[in-house]
Amino acid sequence: MKRIVAGLLVALALGAGAWTLAVVNHEEALGTTNEVLLQRGEITGNGSDRIGTLSFVGDDLEDLDWSLLSLELMVNGNATPCGFGLNSASAQATGLVSSSLSADGATFTMVVDATDEEAYTHVNLPHQNESTEANHTLRFSTSSVFLADGVQWVYLEGVGFGDDVNLASIDFSNDTSEKLPWYDYDFAVHRVTPKNGLFLLNISGDIYRMDFMTYYNEADEGRFPKMRVAAEQPATFPALNDPSRVVPSSCLIQTTDVDPVVWNANETLVLVENNVDLVSPSVEYDVVVTYEGKEVRMVEA
């Protein structure tokens, strides 16, 4: 009998270990294996210095989507975002919703605290903040996401966030009674995985793109859905035109790419001060690059 019990305990332990390994291996493969080479510029303190150049090094390099990238200049522990012209004024967190502008200057990354099982977190998508039931466009509770009445929508399976879409051919739905079909659930490892597709939302005549990146926060805790949001017409995006949320970039990204959608694997970027003295000759600085919320490994020449 003792041998039987011992055998059962060993089997249970092995099963638990295998399940744990499966869960770990099932986590979303976010980030990139690209490494970024930083070559520092000559700092004079005149407010228009060339801070440095950035390029990829390593094997099996991939292009990186600018809507998923964040570049920051770190000086004395203070972070200054770098962009093509616009950046978030500061960390935009309003209660249960946080939102920040990506390096492309057009796409917001929004994280919603949906941990409450009894009450919804209401979100105003055009303004990128937490709202009330009266003026929300989406509401979240755990993995359930609903649209407000009056919001039209369509889900395009297999379409990427940056793919071209013929809006004239889109047949929007008015049905907001069901939760959005944004994820798959793996019962074997109990993980929520975003579907590979794009949501188009028609909000009062303005079209927004939205896709889901992950359901988990940096501590791998569930109920923190993260999304990308961009407007088909940036000029009509309230959050993008709110001076309390978005400011001109003091650290500019310069590139020879005339239509920067991705940071190409063979492309070199230049970071320059935009008439603001960010770095002085006697102060050390660093550059932090993140992709899909994961820090990219930096090396120096």
Secondary structure, DSSP 8 states (H G I E B T S, - for coil): -HHHHHHHHHHHHHHHHHHHHHHHHTS---S-S-EEEEEE----SSS--EEEEEEEESSS---EEGGGEEEEEEETTEEEEEESSEEESS-EEETTEEEEE-TTSS-EEEEE----SSS-EEEETTTTEE--TTS-SEEEETTEEEE-TT-EEEEEET--TTS---GGG---B---SS----EEEETTTTEEEE-SEEEEEEETTEEEEEEEEES--TT--SS--EEEEEESSGGG-TGGG-TTTEEE-SEEEE-S-SS-SEE-TT--EEEEESSS----TTS-EEEEEEETTEE--EEE-
